[in-house]
Amino acid sequence: MCLPYAGAGAGLYRPWKGLSDGRLQAVPLQLPGREEQYSQPFYPSFAAAVADIAGRAVEAARGEPFALFGHSFGGLLAFEAARHLYDSGGPLPDHLVVSGARSPRQRGYTGLSDDDEEAVASLKQDARRGFEALDNPELRALLLPVIRADIRLLEEYGDERNPVAGPLPIPVTVLRGAADTVAGAESSTDWKNFTSADHTELEMPGGHLYLLDHMPELWRVIEEQLCP
């Protein structure tokens, strides 16, 4: 079950559907307000997002074993969806794979400027890659509201008043780009505090959105982790 980064849609993982086989199948989970769900309202809160994603993941699994994968914002959604299933007694994923995501206790998320030019400059500075479409005025008008909606959820999640969740009884694999300045090496290591099972850290070439340049290679890495 694959969750995208802030502002992105499930189409991000389309290349993985072609690489799926009998051992491992990619199931992108679409978030509202983008692509074929463009007309759907954004999630009103982080908690609402987590509850919905957890339910949809279980439904999509149809009783089969499943894992959760998410990049950046999607990584936190994946972790909290697993936490929601654990707390509610639902079926747990066999594995959690988080990519380019700060650990749950590394808070301090800040919102985007209301000024579009400043917002775009900030996104490009942090990610360096992946937001080229924002140079097109028409696409910018479509994409910035989606990105802002997701970042508002991150701000809510990062509120210091929110309790930090404890460890989950499932293995966690943490992936990051070696040059990622958003989710640093220290944060990757801190994920070990959120599992009572195995914790694996892996690096790949690139920055925060390294996955855009290494989709086939990343799929093989995940396959090795989930289907050794």
Helices and strands as residue ranges (DSSP letters): E 2-3, G 10-13, H 14-19, G 35-37, H 46-61, E 67-71, H 73-88, E 95-99, H 116-127, G 132-135, H 137-157, E 172-177, H 185-190, G 191-194, E 199-204, G 210-213, H 215-226
